[in-house]
Amino acid sequence: MKKYDALIIGSGQAASPLATKLAAKGWEVALVEKEHIGGTCINEGCTPTKTMVASAKNAFQARRAKEYGLTTGNVQIDMQAIINRKKGVVDRFRNGLQQSLEKQEHIDLLWGEAFFTGNKQIAVTGKDGKTQSYTAGHIFINTGARPAIPPIPGIDGVPYLTSTTIMELQTVPEHLVIVGAGYVSIEFAQMFRRFGSNVTILNRSTGLLAREDTDVSDGLQSILEEEGINIIRNINVEAVSKDTGGIITLTTNDNAHRTITASHVLIATGRRANTDKLQLEKTGVETDKNGYIKVNEKLETTVPGIYALGDVKGGPAFTHISYNDYLVVYKNIIEQQNVTINNRPVPYCVFMDPEMGRVGLNETEAKEQQLPYKVAKLPMNYVARATEAGEPKGFMKAIVHAQTDKILGVVVIGAGGGELMSLLQIAMLGGVTASQLAENIFAHPTYAESINNLFNTIA
């Protein structure tokens, strides 16, 4: 049984930087990966989806050419070319990361399926079927999550799509029905509508992104509906079936039973942790009822010396959170600091067009916490640069503490929404007040100068 200082299972966004930093300190590190270096983000998440989102946006903009005084021909969609472009970007990112790890001293890349065989002991079964055992003083689990498929009667008998398989379609679906109304649903709905599909979203709740304020949810829905996307609220899918012609029928129960037909169905109802093959019971690491690994505020599991990083531990499933997890464990283990995940900011974006960026508290949460607050809100069509660019959709909204004048949270739906949100996040980190921002000088004409007018809307 070969012994390492650190064993990292899975090569998600926490794994590679952690392996590199530990190796630079002289630790002997083994990084186990069963398929692709880079985890979900590079291979099935951020990188491929945003590459395809860019293709969809360019198709949309090309169709808007007349608005800008331009004349173009009919816009043609070449799905194979779009997929090839996406694959090229993914391969470049993945191969670059893998080559960097392979060149690093003190790191061994182990290819295969890992599972625990005892306390701080794992075995790795390679593609050749051979199994080798390893142990380490520190073990980090970074195996991520995968799409969860709900137990809808008949679902196993239809060729449903997931967020991974939909990106390999060679042709544009005639009618794409999406079950679910979260980030994945919104991004793929708009993408394939812009590629030319009829798109229907089936939402079991009253609005998109259930954790957002009602005006945010309604604003997102309005933008999607304006592009011709059909969104049905308060609907559950009771059964799915497929006829001989390949048409998929979804039977629903929105007050009265009815059927919806589709050429393709995307299941976007959430994700599940990749823990079912780890045999965690053999090492004492506990999970919750959904399979996510339980951790404390320093990301240590119920077994000392074993940590869980990224999506596998539950909570916010974002690449930047996984990366920050690596910083937490590295600073605590190597630098002997006392860093925790308590109260860390969780910024995130929805990469529709225009995009949505959010950080901190929304209005609903401020009410629930009974905080004294004020609201600043500015439509994007009041932003000179947005109007000049022909991108006036959406709005900016900030929650401000009524007594301290500090910013509690921000959401931006609009062109450059993620960048504007990040700018305001920096202001929050620095304790800059709403009044200071309202009176500050920003360059004209920029999107950032709208911050003046945003905070001047506070009554």
C-alpha positions, 0 to 999 in steps of 0.5 A: 500500500503506497503512502502519500502525504495527501490523497485527492479524490476527483479533479474538480476546481478545488483539487488542482490548485490544492494539489499544486500548492501542497506539492510546492510545499514538498508534500507527496500528493496523489490526485485520482481522476476517473475520466477528465481533469477539471471536473464539471466546470471545464468538462460539462459545466461553465466552459462548454455552456458559456461557449455555446451561450456565446454562439447563441448570443451571436445568432440573436444579435445577427438577427437584430442587425436592422436595429443597428442599421445593418443588412445581413442575410438569413442566419443559419445554425450549424450545430456541428460547428457550434459543438466543434467550437465548444469542444475546442475550448474545452480541450484547450482548458482541460489539456492545459490543466492536465499538462500543468499537473503532469509537469509538477514535481511531487504529484502523481496522477492516478487514473481510475475509480476510487473507493474507500477500503478502510480508515484513510485507505482507498483503492483505485481500479484503473481502466485495465481492471487492476486495483491498487491500494493507497493511504495518506495522512490527509484525504480530500474528496472533490468528486462533485455532483451529477444531474439528478433524475426524478422518479417520474413514471416512464422516464427510463423509457424515453431518451431524455437529455441532461445538462451534459448530453444536450450539448452533444445534439447534432440537430436543433430540437423542434420542440424542447420541453425543459422540466425544471426552472433553475439556472440550467433550465434558463440558460439552455432554454434561451440558448436553444430558442436562439438556435431555433427551437420552440421551447417550453419550461415546466415550472412546479413553483410560481416563479423562476429561481424560487429563492429570488425576489418576486420582481427578479423572478418576474423580470427574468420570465418577462425577458424569456417570454419576450423571446418566445419561450413558453413558461408554465407555472405550478405544474408537475409532470406525472408521467412520460411516454414515447410513441413510435414516431419519437414524440415524447408526451408529458402528462401533467397535473396543473389543475386538470390533467393534460398532455404536452408533446415534445421532440426532446426533453431536458431534465433540469431538476437538480443534482446529486452528490457523487458519493454512491461509489466511494464506500464511505461507510468503510471509513466512517465519513457521514453523509446527509439523506441526499448523499452530500458529505457532512462537514464542519466550518473548516470543511473537515468531515466526521473523520479527522483528516478527511475533508470534502470540497466543492459540490460533494459537500452540498451548499452553493454549487458554484465553481468559485465556491469550490475554489474558495474551499481549497483556500480554506483547507490550505490556509488552515493546514499549511499556514495554521490559520483559523479560516472558516466558511461561515459568513463568506460571500456567495456571489453568483450569475445566471448566464442568460442574456442579459445576465443576472448577477447577485450577491448578499441578501435580497429583499425577502431575506432582509425581511425574514431577518427583520433588518431595517432596510431601504431599497434602491432600484434602477431600470436598465433603460435609465442607463445611458450606455445600455440604451446606446448599446441597444441593451435596455432590458432588466434592472439594478436593485440594492438592499441598504441597511437603513441605519448604517447605510451599508449595502446588504445585497445586490442583484443586477439583471442587465448587460454586464450584470455579473461585472456590475454585481462584482463591482458592488461586491467590492464596495460591500467588502470595503464597507463603502456606503450607499451615500458614498457611491451615490456621490462618487465620480464614475467615467461617462458613458459606462455601465458603472456610472449607473451606480450613482443613479441607482443609490440616488433612487433611495427615498 
